[in-house]
C-alpha cells in the first residue's frame, strides 16, 4: 500500500532548509516505499498551522505529520491547531509515542502531542527535533497502513 503523507513543520525560527526533522521524516517515509506529497514550514500560529494541515488533507494525504509546537512553550500551539481542524482524537497513537520515547528520555512526558482524524486523514503531532521526531516515528509508523485501511472503510486485516 502506498500511503501518501503531508509534513507540516511548525516553527517561527526555521526555514525549509533548516528543517532537519521534516527532512528526516521525508527520508523515513521513502524508506517504507511511501510518498510525501507536501512538506512545508509554517509559523507557530494556530490558524496558520490549521490551514497547513487542511491543505495537506486537500491534496490527498492519508497521513499528515506535524513537527514541532507540541511542548510546553507558550508558542507551542500545534495540538490546539490540530484539534481545531480534526473530528476526533486517536489517543492511543500519542500514548504509544510517549511510552516509546520514555524509554529514551523522561522528558517525553512533557509532550502535549496528539493524534486525530480529519475525515479519512490521520494527523499526528511529532516533536520538532530530528532525533525526537525519528524516535516518535519508530514508535508508531508500523500502524499507519492499518490505520489508513480502517479510515478508508476496508475493515480489519
C-alpha positions in Angstrom: 0.0 0.0 0.0 1.4 3.4 -0.9 0.5 5.8 1.9 0.6 9.5 1.0 2.0 11.9 3.5 2.0 15.6 4.2 4.6 17.1 6.5 4.0 20.4 8.3 6.9 21.7 10.4 5.7 24.3 12.9 8.5 26.8 13.7 8.8 30.6 13.8 12.6 30.2 13.6 13.3 27.6 10.9 13.2 27.7 7.1 12.6 24.7 4.9 16.4 24.4 4.5 16.9 24.3 8.3 14.1 21.8 8.8 16.1 18.7 9.7 13.1 16.9 11.4 10.9 17.3 8.4 13.6 16.2 6.0 14.4 13.1 8.1 10.7 12.2 8.2 10.6 12.5 4.4 13.5 10.0 4.3 11.8 7.6 6.7 8.6 7.8 4.6 10.6 7.0 1.4 12.3 4.0 3.2 8.9 2.5 3.6 8.1 2.9 -0.1 5.5 5.6 0.8 5.1 9.1 -0.8 5.5 12.6 0.6 3.1 14.9 -1.3 4.0 18.1 0.5 6.5 19.4 3.1 6.1 22.9 4.4 7.4 25.0 7.3 4.8 27.4 8.9 4.9 29.9 11.8 3.8 28.9 15.3 0.2 30.2 14.9 -3.0 28.2 15.5 -4.7 29.4 12.3 -1.6 29.1 10.1 -0.9 25.5 11.3 -4.5 24.6 11.0 -4.6 25.9 7.4 -1.5 23.9 6.5 -3.0 20.7 7.9 -6.1 21.2 5.9 -4.1 22.0 2.7 -2.3 18.7 3.1 -5.6 16.9 3.5 -6.9 18.6 0.4 -4.1 17.5 -1.8 -4.8 13.8 -1.0 -2.6 13.0 2.0 -3.6 9.9 4.0 -1.4 10.9 6.9 -0.3 14.4 8.0 2.7 14.6 10.2 3.3 17.8 12.1 6.8 18.5 13.6 7.2 20.9 16.5 5.0 23.0 18.6 3.8 20.3 21.0 5.8 21.2 24.0 5.3 23.5 27.0 6.4 26.8 25.5 3.6 29.3 25.2 4.4 29.4 21.4 3.7 25.7 21.2 0.2 25.5 19.7 0.3 22.6 17.3 -2.1 20.4 19.4 -4.6 23.2 19.5 -4.4 23.7 15.7 -4.8 20.0 15.2 -7.9 19.9 17.4 -9.4 22.9 15.5 -9.5 21.1 12.2 -10.0 17.4 13.2 -13.1 15.5 14.0 -11.9 13.1 16.7 -8.8 12.2 18.6 -6.9 8.9 18.3 -5.3 8.9 21.8 -3.5 5.6 21.5 -1.1 6.9 19.0 0.1 9.8 21.2 0.2 7.5 24.2 2.3 5.0 22.2 4.7 7.7 21.1 5.2 9.0 24.7 5.6 5.4 26.0 8.2 4.6 23.4 10.0 7.9 23.9 10.0 7.4 27.7 12.5 4.5 27.1 14.8 7.1 25.6 14.2 10.2 27.8 11.9 11.0 30.7 11.3 14.4 29.1 8.9 12.6 26.8 6.3 13.0 29.5 6.3 16.8 28.8 4.9 16.3 25.3 1.4 17.5 24.6 1.3 15.9 21.1 -2.0 14.4 19.9 -3.2 12.3 17.0 -6.5 12.9 15.4 -8.7 12.2 12.4 -9.9 14.8 9.9 -12.3 12.7 7.9 -10.3 9.9 6.4 -6.9 11.5 7.1 -4.8 10.8 10.2 -3.0 13.8 11.7 -0.1 13.0 14.1 1.9 15.6 16.1 5.6 14.8 16.3 8.4 16.7 18.2 10.4 19.3 16.3 13.9 17.9 16.8 15.2 15.5 14.3 16.2 12.9 17.0 12.8 13.1 18.8 10.8 13.1 15.6 12.6 9.9 14.4 12.1 8.2 17.8 8.4 9.0 17.8 8.1 7.7 14.3 9.8 4.5 15.3 7.1 4.0 18.0 4.1 4.2 15.7 4.8 4.1 11.9 4.1 0.3 11.7 0.4 1.1 12.4 -0.1 3.6 9.6 -1.0 1.0 6.9 -3.8 -0.5 9.1 -5.0 2.9 10.2 -5.3 4.1 6.6 -7.1 1.0 5.6 -9.5 1.3 8.5 -10.2 5.0 7.7 -10.9 4.1 4.1 -13.5 1.6 5.3 -11.6 -1.5 4.3 -12.2 -3.2 7.7 -9.8 -5.2 9.8 -7.0 -7.1 8.2 
